[in-house]
Amino acid sequence: MELPLNNTLKIGVNTMHRRSEPSAGQWLPQIDDLVRMVEQVDRHGYDSFWCGDHISMEIPFLDPLLQIAQAAVASRRLLFGTSVYLLPLRHPTLYAAVTN
């Protein structure tokens, strides 16, 4: 069996939109911050934008599927995906409709 290979190298950015430490007070993420980040990735010519996932960390993380949905508004060219998605640690009813 022959494995078809693309003759170009694709480069993406893996990020977790999260609060930087050290900081004080409640973290209030803004959609404009994510949009600026995606626009910068797109402007610099990267091919894809990937989001990670963590649930049990002391630093809060946004849901990667939500981040991808919001990021897709800022770029029509980039491919989007999750580099890590911890489905077994999430409540099943939230994602049951996605798999149906």
N, C-alpha and C positions, 0 to 999 in steps of 0.2 A: 504494500500500500504506500502510495506516495503522499508525503506531507507537504501541502502547498504552503509556501512561505512568502510573506510580503517582502518586497525588496526595500522597504523604507522602515526606519526606526521611529516608533511613536513614543513620545515622552509625556508623562502626566505628572500631576501634583497631588500628593496625598496630604490632607490636612484634617485637623479637628478644630472646628470653630468653637473655641472655649476661652474662658477667662484666663488671663495671664497672672501669674503669681510673682511677687507678693502684691496683694491688693487688699483693699478694705471695703466693707459694705457689700450689699447685695449685687449680684451680677445681673445686669439687664441687657441681654444681647439685642442688638439692633439689626434689622434686615439690611440697612444701608452698609453696615460693616461687611456683611457677607457679599453683597452685590459688588462693593469695591474690590474685594479680594478676587472674586470670579472675573471681573473685568480686567484686573491686572494679569491674571493667569492667561486669559484669552489674548490680551494685547501683546504679551511676551511670546506668543506663538506655541504654547503647549497644546497638546492634543486632547488631554482628558483631565478631569477634576474628580478626585476620589475622597470620600469621607469615611472616617473610622468610627468606632463605637466603643463605649465603655459605660458600664452601669454602676459598678461598685467602686467608684473612685471618690476621693474627697473633693476633687475639682469637678464641677458640673460640666457635662457634655450635652450638646443638643442631639436629638434623634437624627441619625444620618439620612433616613428617607425624607424627613422634613427638610433637611439641609439641601439635598439634591433637588427636591421640588422647588425650593426657593431659588437655588442657584441657577436652575434651568431658565428662569426668567431673564437672567442677565446675559446669557450666551446661547446662541442658536448653533454655534460651531462645535463647542466642546462635547466630548462624550462624558457621561456622568456614571459613577458607580460607587459601591461601598467596598472598601478594602477589608473591613471586618464588620460583621453584623451578628450580634449575640442573641439570636432568636430564642434559644432555650431559656434565657434569663428574662424574657418578656412575657407578659400575660398573653395567652393564646387568642383571646377574643379580639384583641386589637389588630391582629394580622391574619385572622381566618378568612376575611373577605378577599384579601390580596391573593391567596392561593386558590380560591374557588374559580 
